[in-house]
Amino acid sequence: MEELKNIPKEKFEFADRSDISHDKKFDTKPIGYFKDAWLRFCKNKASVVAAVIIIVIILYALITPLCGIPEFMDTYYARMGPRNLALSSIGIADGGATNDYNERYMVYHYAVGIAAEDADGAGATWNEGLESKYQPVLHVGNVQKRGSTATYSAKIDTYLDVGFLFRDITQTEYANIRAWEDETGLSVLYPLIDTKSAYYVAPSDPNMAANYWYKMNASREPVRVVESETEGEEPEVIALSLDRLQDGRSRLEDNYLRDENGAPVYFQYTGGGTTETAQYRVRVLYYNYYVYQHGFEPQYLFGTDTQGYDLALRMARGIQLSLLVAVCVSVLNLVLGAIYGAIEGYYGGAVDLVMERIADILAGVPFIVVATLFQIHLAAQVGPIPSLLFAFVMTGWISTAARTRTQFYRFKNSEYVLAARTLGARDRRIIWKHIFPNSLGTIITSSVLVIPSVIFSESMLSFLGIVNLGGSTMTSLGTLLSDAASIWTRYPHLMIFPAVVISLLMICFNLFGNGLRDAFNPSLRGVEE
Amino acid sequence: MTKYVIKRILLMLFTFFVIMTICFMLVRILPRTLPTDKKLAAIMEARWEALGYNEPLLVQYGIYLKGIFTDWDFGTSWYVQQMESAWDVIVGRLLPTVLVNLYSFIISVPIGIGLGVVAAIKKNKWQDHTISTLVMLFVSIPVYVYAFLVQYLFCYLLGWFPLTVSSLTDAGGSWLSPTMFWSMMPAVIALSFGQIAGLTRFTRAELTETLTSDYMLLARTKGLKKSQAISRHALKNAMVPILPMIISTFISILGGSMVIEQIFSVPGVGQLYIQSINMRDYDVFMMDTIFYTLVGLLAGIVVDISYGFIDPRIRMGEK
């Protein structure tokens, strides 16, 4: 000890402090909880693709109604297949439907095209009709001959096949159409048919009545009428076969209403006094009448729905509704569930017990019963959508609450909560500022996964008809599907497009939600590699 | 354990009673409509009067409860099956629902577990990727979409099955006849897709977890073959959560699927529910509600209790 006190001076050295290392500041940026989750989410390719598809679908739903397509219903063009003039040149979306027809109906379809070329009633040949822009027969497939009857498999443009219709219009409109015809060179008004003639048989479907412009017999086969040489004798009626008509040996004889000079009649006065109110009965080519009314040719990329709305637009409306309901429900569930769960979990004990019982009872009511009761009781007062929202929220928040409760049980005894309490923080502050942000990731993820299940339940309820969401500017994908349910084997597009959209929505939201869940789960960090 | 079971059952009964009360009140305050047929309307009005439908709500509930406890009377069907007791109506609909769901249960449980086991064993190989992708698809796609697909493929294009379930008279008057079985197949197939997918996903998740546990390593070090270790150790442990799930599915068989019943016209409980709403037949609606609530609650409680039976370590709530 003594020698330590007397160390000679020369034994001392200056300390070299240059090699002491201090803690350096990191050059890299710190990665927080959310940043980390984001990075891991980006690694999950399926989820990223799903997110992109969701964005595309949302954009579709938002942009389509803004494209300027007027939202109108056209009952004559209901249940029509997809038709797009640009795409039809490559063979898709040509509005065609392939079906089997007998000879009589083949003549009927061909005749629509022939009559369309004959606006002045002077007669058109078979070949003119075939080449007409308005010829509904697109393509004739194989012909099956069985004895004397033949069955033709033909592709018919369903839009052009509507053909002619009788309409009652005012005198003013008549004049307007005539002016429009002169301007555009398209024909809308065609000669009326002599429906009182012996060679006209009214069909059971009134929409077809204006298409039988040729002379026919009682079984609606085209006929040639040969006036008898001798006076007072019945004229000879010869049925025309499709073969004879096609090779030009015979022509369809028109049955137009003509005045005493033999000129075709275009309108019949049916009532009303003044120029504005006078009613004219006319025969219009509906395709051109549509162009006259709306200013564009009928084109529906996804076809039309059962009521005659544009299916593309209806689907956009359906997606809008589904997403709106789903997001609202998800947010409301999040808020309600978080508050309820936080109180339950934080206070525990008797509060927890009572609140759990209430939640238990609510969870025990089957969702479908809740939805039905809300619809019956509330739909008339507040409308179907709010009552649907109530029903979803009524039972939906329970799972969020349960999740929040578990998180609170996990965190409420941790050291930082103790520290906060020691420093005098109030309960409210501890709940919202300290514990809640820590459990936010889990809660938010679960509320994203609520979205697909809400979309599914909503479409199921409207599919079953429990919730009625049909309307002129509103529909649901489930309603579209349930409208298609009984007739979709004949009109497959009614089913396919909504089904694909809703399936895509469900798949993508599930993938996206799962990706989010994995990304927010710190225990999975590094597991993927 | 007995104490726990009794406690759970009593709690369930309490919950059930509260739900039933609320539903009864909500259903009874709805305005009733009389049929247009004058004679029938008069009869019904007289019956309603006699049954106390015009009394105060609580008195009505008392009458309703008394009817259930003394005569097992759940009210009368006014429209769906006129003047029959609601209980008889629902019992008549039970068998088709149970049969369709039972068939699909029998199909989907072995396939679902089998696929799940394959996916777990071949984890991250192509078998797993294929199965997992398919499962993701079938879990997500709504049930009515593949109901339509099945209807289109098997019934319309191939013509193997009739489009809808045969009526009882067509099938020889028995729900168990071969014709009936055959016509139920499309509904069964459509129902199975979702169940198989759900079960596969669950089995895969549980089994992959047990396959990585330490006792599996121990089993292998002791000299067990991989197949032995999986079947004797991993599968047994993975079954702890899987079995309760299967049991609850089995109970939900009673509930059935409304959408499937609607699409394939199965004359079951789900269809009855839709009918009772559309026809505003409130007593049948109430009966159906009671039925669905009970099935749901039972499924939940059986899961909890079966956990305790299968794995003695988990006896929730037991001290």
Chai-1 contact restraints between the chains, C-beta under 6 A:
chainA,res_idxA,chainB,res_idxB,connection_type,confidence,min_distance_angstrom,max_distance_angstrom,comment,restraint_id
A,D360,B,T15,contact,1.0,0.0,6.0,A-B,restraint_1
A,I361,B,T15,contact,1.0,0.0,6.0,A-B,restraint_2
A,I361,B,V18,contact,1.0,0.0,6.0,A-B,restraint_3
A,G364,B,T15,contact,1.0,0.0,6.0,A-B,restraint_4
A,G364,B,I19,contact,1.0,0.0,6.0,A-B,restraint_5
A,G364,B,L297,contact,1.0,0.0,6.0,A-B,restraint_6
A,V365,B,I19,contact,1.0,0.0,6.0,A-B,restraint_7
A,P366,B,Y292,contact,1.0,0.0,6.0,A-B,restraint_8
A,P366,B,T293,contact,1.0,0.0,6.0,A-B,restraint_9
A,P366,B,G296,contact,1.0,0.0,6.0,A-B,restraint_10
A,V369,B,T289,contact,1.0,0.0,6.0,A-B,restraint_11
A,T372,B,I277,contact,1.0,0.0,6.0,A-B,restraint_12
A,L373,B,L26,contact,1.0,0.0,6.0,A-B,restraint_13
A,F456,B,P142,contact,1.0,0.0,6.0,A-B,restraint_14
A,M460,B,V259,contact,1.0,0.0,6.0,A-B,restraint_15
A,F463,B,Y144,contact,1.0,0.0,6.0,A-B,restraint_16
A,L464,B,M258,contact,1.0,0.0,6.0,A-B,restraint_17
A,L464,B,I274,contact,1.0,0.0,6.0,A-B,restraint_18
A,T489,B,Y156,contact,1.0,0.0,6.0,A-B,restraint_19
A,M495,B,F148,contact,1.0,0.0,6.0,A-B,restraint_20
A,A499,B,V145,contact,1.0,0.0,6.0,A-B,restraint_21
A,S503,B,I141,contact,1.0,0.0,6.0,A-B,restraint_22
A,S503,B,V145,contact,1.0,0.0,6.0,A-B,restraint_23
A,M506,B,S140,contact,1.0,0.0,6.0,A-B,restraint_24
A,I507,B,S140,contact,1.0,0.0,6.0,A-B,restraint_25
A,N510,B,S140,contact,1.0,0.0,6.0,A-B,restraint_26
